[in-house]
Amino acid sequence: MDPRPSRNTAAGGFAIATGVLGGTILGAVGFHQPTIGFLVGAAAGVAIALAVWLIDRR
């Protein structure tokens, strides 16, 4: 058994899902370009998820 206490880790999947959905909606409504909104939202969500993962690694 591992003598260290277990700890809960953070997950960034919510950030990716929110980024994709929010980007698609904002891209479609604001710019009439849902694909570009999807890509920008996905990139932002992945960046946030990566930041959460890096911070949680400490």
N, C-alpha and C positions, 0 to 999 in steps of 0.2 A: 504494500500500500504506500501511496505517496504521503509523506508526513506533512506536506504543505496543505493548507486549507484550500478547498476549491473556491473559485470565485466566478461570478456570472460575467459573461462576456457580452459586449454590445454587438448588435447586428446592424448592418447598413442597408439591408434589403428594402426597408421602408423608404429610405431616401431615393433609391433607384426607382421604385414604383411611383412615388410621388413626383419625381422629376419627369418621368416619361408621361404620366397622365397630365400633369400640369403643363408641360411643354406642348403637348399635342393640343390641348384645349386652348391655351393662350395663342399658339401659332395659328390655329384654325380661326379663332374669333378675331384676333387682333390683326393678323397679317394675311389671312386666307392661304396660309402655307403650313398645313399640319405636319408635313414630312420634316420640314426644317425645324419646327417646334419640337417634334419628337426627338430629332437628333441632338438639338441643344439641351433639351430636358434630360435625355439619357446621359449625355456627357456631364452635365451638372450633377446628376444623381450619382454617377459613378465616382466623380471627384469627391463628393461628400462622403460616400461609403468608404472610399479609400482613406480619407482623413479620419473617419471614425475608427477604422481598422488600425491605422498607424498610432492613434492616440491610445487605443485599447491595448495595444501590444506592450506598452510601458509597464 
